[in-house]
Amino acid sequence: MNDFLIQDGQTLLTQGDSITDAGRRGDAAPYGHGYVSIFRELITAMYPEHDITLINKGIGGNRVTDLQERWDDDTIRHQPDWLTIMIGINDLHGYLRNPAEPSAVSPERFREGYDWILSRTRSETDARIVLLEPFYFSISAKDTFRSRVLELLPEYIGIVHEMAEKYDTLLVETQRVCSYHLTFRDAEQFCPEPVHPYRSGHLIIALELLKTLQGM
């Protein structure tokens, strides 16, 4: 099978928040129990001829500003061949709850931070980059916090698309596929709450990442 973009001997580094972390710093070290681990299991089974090193650097609670703080230590110094980034839901949540907070990450601040880490990555590594949209497993009615998240989420997702175009990266449309699944099944099939998936939700993400890296 020669349809997989990551080549034998290459390194993939995954960056993000708790969805990427998924316990990788605890009992589920070093890959976590989420989409990163499932993705590793899938490529191990499907591409036995590929010896790929996977490094998970997701940290729970992170926003794009946190990625900026640790980008040298946790990304640049590893010089990965491939890099995935999923970030944005904590940025959005914090901004909605308290937009006046000095650390709040508005859409504009999100754009600036994302642009900064991608510019650094392009200039200081040879990594090919895959961006994953932030997502939210909910179809909440109006006048709830969840509905406010869903109203603002497209703006953050739009910035991810903007960055993908600017830096010519691959893009995983995570929210699109999550929304598709919610037309068939209740959100609780995939998530106990809209942000942190069960294994079924993580599997959806892993499969979409795999398809993207198969050029599909």
Sequence and secondary structure as in RCSB ss.txt:
>XXXX:A:sequence
MNDFLIQDGQTLLTQGDSITDAGRRGDAAPYGHGYVSIFRELITAMYPEHDITLINKGIGGNRVTDLQERWDDDT
IRHQPDWLTIMIGINDLHGYLRNPAEPSAVSPERFREGYDWILSRTRSETDARIVLLEPFYFSISAKDTFRSRVL
ELLPEYIGIVHEMAEKYDTLLVETQRVCSYHLTFRDAEQFCPEPVHPYRSGHLIIALELLKTLQGM
>XXXX:A:secstr
    SS TT EEEEEESHHHHTTTTTTTTTT SSHHHHHHHHHHHH TT   EEEE   TT  HHHHHHHHHHHT
GGG  SEEEEE  HHHHHHHHH TTSTT   HHHHHHHHHHHHHHHHHH   EEEEE         SSSHHHHHH
HHHHHHHHHHHHHHHHTT EEE HHHHHHHHTTTS GGGT SSSSS  HHHHHHHHHHHHHHHTT 
